[in-house]
Amino acid sequence: MTSSLATVFAVQPAQFLADSVAHGPWGAGYWPWFLVFPLFWILVIGLLIFFARRTWRRNDEWATTRGGESVLRERYARGEIDETEYRQRLEVLRADSRGNRR
C-alpha cells in the first residue's frame, strides 16, 4: 500500500507537468475559451453604451430644437411678436434643425 501511494504521489505531479507542457495549463484545445466569454460580455456592454449615448444625443438635439419652438410659441401667445415675425423665426428654427444653415 505504501509503495502504491508513493507511486501515485510521484507519478501524478510528473503527469500534470507533462500535460501542462504538451497542452498548456488549460488542457487540450480549451485554452481560448476562457477569453471568449469575457470578450463577448465586454462587446455586449460596449454596444449598449454606444447605442444609449447615440439615443441620448438625438433626444438632446430634438429637445433643443423643440425648446426654441416652444419659446417662440409662448412669445407669440403673449403678443411680444406678430404673426409674420413668428412664421419667419419658425422657418429659421426648422431650417437650422435640418442642417440648412445659411
N, C-alpha and C positions, 0 to 999 in steps of 0.2 A: 504494500500500500504506500509506503514511504517512497519507494522508487517511482511509482506511478505519479504521485504528487510532484515529485522533483522533476519528472519528465514534463508534466503539464506546465509547471512554472518556468521551465527552461525553454520549452518549445513555443508556448503562446507569445511571449514577447518577441521572439525571433520571427514568428509567422506574421505578427502585426507589423513589425518593421519591414518585412519583405513585401507585404501587401501595400504598405504606405509608399514604398519606393516605386513599386510597379504601377499602382493605380492612383496614387495621390491620397491625401488624408480623407477624402470623401467617398472613396470606393470607386469601383469600375463604372465609368460612364455617367456618374451622378454629379460630378463636380460643378457644372454650370448652373444647375437648377436652383442652387441656393441664391444665385444672383437674380434669377428671372422674377421671382415673386416680389421682392422689394422694388425692383425696377418697374414692374407693372404698376404697383401702387403709387410710386413716385410719378409715373406718367399720368395715371388717372387723376391724382390730386393736382398736378400741374395743369391738365386740361380744364378741370373745374375752375381753378383760379383764373385761367386765361379767359374762359367764356363769361365768368362772373364779372371780371373787370371790364370786358367789352360791353356787356349789357349795361352795367352801371354808367359807363361813359356815354352810351347812347341815350340813356334816360336823362342824364345830366344835360346833354345838349338839347333834348326835347323840352325839358323843364325850363331851360334858359330862354328858348325861343317863345314858348308859351307864356313865360313870365312877362316878356316885353309886350306881347299882345294883350295880356290882361291889364297891365298898367295903362296901355293906350285906350282900352275899352273903358276903364274907370275914369280916365281924364275926359273922354268924350261924354260919358254919362254925367259927369259933374258940370259939363259945359265949359271946360277950360279950352277945348279946341272945337272947331266946327267940323262938319262932315267931310269937306274936301281935304282938310288937313289930316283928318283921321284916315281917310282912304289912301292918301299919299304915303303917310307913315306906315300904314299896314302893308302896303305894297313893298315898301323898302324892307320892312322886317321879314316878310315872307321871301323876298328875293335873297336876302342875306342868309336865311336859314337853309336855302337850297344851294348856297355856294356861288351865287351870281353876284359877286361883289363888283362894284364899279371902280 
